[in-house]
Amino acid sequence: METQIQLPTSNPRSSRLRRTAQWADVRRRGMGMWAYALNRVTGIGLVVYLYLHLVVLSLLAGGPAMWDPFVNLARSPLFLALDVILIAGWLIHGLNGIRVTLTGLGFGTRRQKSLFVGLMLLAGIGTVVMGIMVFGS
């Protein structure tokens, strides 16, 4: 009589989680996956910023007495740093969106990597310039 050994079956939930984690892992992937992930992260960040922006602006609903505390909050170094991060997200998401549109229309399909690198360099330069302008004023 032969006995059968049953191996424990893997939990379907953990295998789904593992597959999702592998899909989101951009290490050892091509430049296109980095562009995809960067576009998604900046898009989510911009949506979160929109809601935070509305919450902060709701402080002004308290009337004229709330104006000075609002201005003090908006000029704090933390908020200025968040403004620079917002500018970086806006530039990265926007310029990457232009790249996606151009390649979708058939322009620059053979040079996607160099187009991505060039536009991200432009976003980096723009972020540094805008950061200097934000903290310099």
Legacy VTK file of the C-alpha trace (Angstrom):
# vtk DataFile Version 3.0
C-alpha trace
ASCII
DATASET POLYDATA
POINTS 137 float
0.000 0.000 0.000
1.462 3.280 -1.073
0.991 6.346 1.080
0.627 9.710 -0.480
2.177 12.739 1.049
0.185 15.875 0.584
2.161 19.022 0.379
0.541 22.057 1.926
-1.138 24.167 -0.691
-0.075 27.737 -0.894
-2.425 30.378 0.330
-4.069 32.005 -2.733
-4.078 35.343 -0.987
-0.317 35.267 -0.355
0.416 34.199 -3.937
-1.738 37.077 -5.224
0.112 39.450 -2.922
3.443 38.053 -4.162
2.409 38.509 -7.812
1.320 42.083 -7.090
4.603 42.816 -5.334
6.557 41.377 -8.278
4.518 43.500 -10.698
5.247 46.657 -8.707
8.955 45.838 -8.309
10.855 47.970 -10.811
14.306 46.636 -9.973
16.005 44.825 -12.850
13.366 46.152 -15.217
13.749 48.342 -18.239
13.517 52.080 -18.511
9.885 51.797 -19.601
8.889 50.221 -16.296
10.614 53.020 -14.413
8.751 55.585 -16.512
5.474 53.762 -15.881
6.026 53.552 -12.119
7.180 57.165 -11.908
4.110 58.345 -13.791
1.784 56.401 -11.476
3.485 57.583 -8.275
3.476 61.231 -9.339
-0.152 60.967 -10.466
-1.212 59.587 -7.095
0.868 62.258 -5.358
-0.822 65.022 -7.336
-4.285 63.697 -6.438
-3.323 63.515 -2.749
-1.984 67.068 -2.983
-5.293 68.269 -4.418
-7.162 67.022 -1.349
-4.553 68.439 1.051
-4.736 71.749 -0.789
-8.485 71.903 -0.272
-8.086 71.085 3.433
-5.503 73.825 3.937
-7.578 76.338 1.994
-10.576 75.481 4.150
-8.715 77.265 6.949
-9.688 80.492 5.210
-13.362 79.718 5.792
-12.841 81.128 9.298
-12.906 84.630 7.885
-10.329 87.448 7.878
-8.963 86.404 11.275
-7.596 83.225 9.711
-5.603 85.013 6.989
-2.448 85.723 9.041
-2.155 82.163 10.437
-2.692 80.842 6.905
0.070 83.038 5.474
2.428 82.006 8.299
1.667 78.355 7.575
2.158 78.804 3.820
5.550 80.501 4.362
6.902 77.860 6.730
9.930 75.882 5.479
7.935 72.633 5.547
5.277 74.014 3.227
7.880 75.589 0.952
9.619 72.189 0.692
6.252 70.599 -0.114
5.780 73.228 -2.829
9.089 72.199 -4.407
8.036 68.526 -4.230
4.751 69.512 -5.876
6.622 71.293 -8.660
8.825 68.215 -9.166
5.780 65.935 -9.338
4.022 68.256 -11.735
7.044 68.498 -14.041
7.805 64.762 -13.973
4.183 63.752 -14.532
3.564 66.370 -17.198
6.741 65.809 -19.188
6.378 62.036 -18.981
2.789 62.443 -20.184
4.048 64.421 -23.169
6.494 61.572 -23.923
3.710 58.998 -23.715
1.514 61.105 -26.007
4.283 61.593 -28.574
5.155 57.904 -28.680
1.463 56.995 -28.807
1.121 59.168 -31.878
4.147 57.501 -33.431
6.727 60.240 -32.841
10.027 59.210 -31.281
9.129 55.567 -30.798
12.669 54.483 -31.597
14.167 56.945 -29.131
11.892 56.478 -26.126
14.737 55.951 -23.674
16.655 59.025 -24.679
13.436 61.048 -24.788
12.573 59.879 -21.261
16.060 60.651 -19.931
16.101 64.069 -21.599
12.692 65.037 -20.285
13.533 63.842 -16.774
16.745 65.889 -16.874
14.638 68.870 -17.922
12.284 68.143 -14.997
15.261 67.969 -12.636
16.678 71.254 -13.866
13.243 72.877 -13.645
12.804 71.595 -10.096
16.168 72.995 -9.005
15.448 76.376 -10.608
11.975 76.550 -9.084
13.346 75.424 -5.698
15.837 78.283 -5.772
13.029 80.665 -6.673
10.723 79.354 -3.919
13.333 79.464 -1.150
14.991 82.610 -2.477
11.903 84.783 -2.143
LINES 1 138
137 0 1 2 3 4 5 6 7 8 9 10 11 12 13 14 15 16 17 18 19 20 21 22 23 24 25 26 27 28 29 30 31 32 33 34 35 36 37 38 39 40 41 42 43 44 45 46 47 48 49 50 51 52 53 54 55 56 57 58 59 60 61 62 63 64 65 66 67 68 69 70 71 72 73 74 75 76 77 78 79 80 81 82 83 84 85 86 87 88 89 90 91 92 93 94 95 96 97 98 99 100 101 102 103 104 105 106 107 108 109 110 111 112 113 114 115 116 117 118 119 120 121 122 123 124 125 126 127 128 129 130 131 132 133 134 135 136
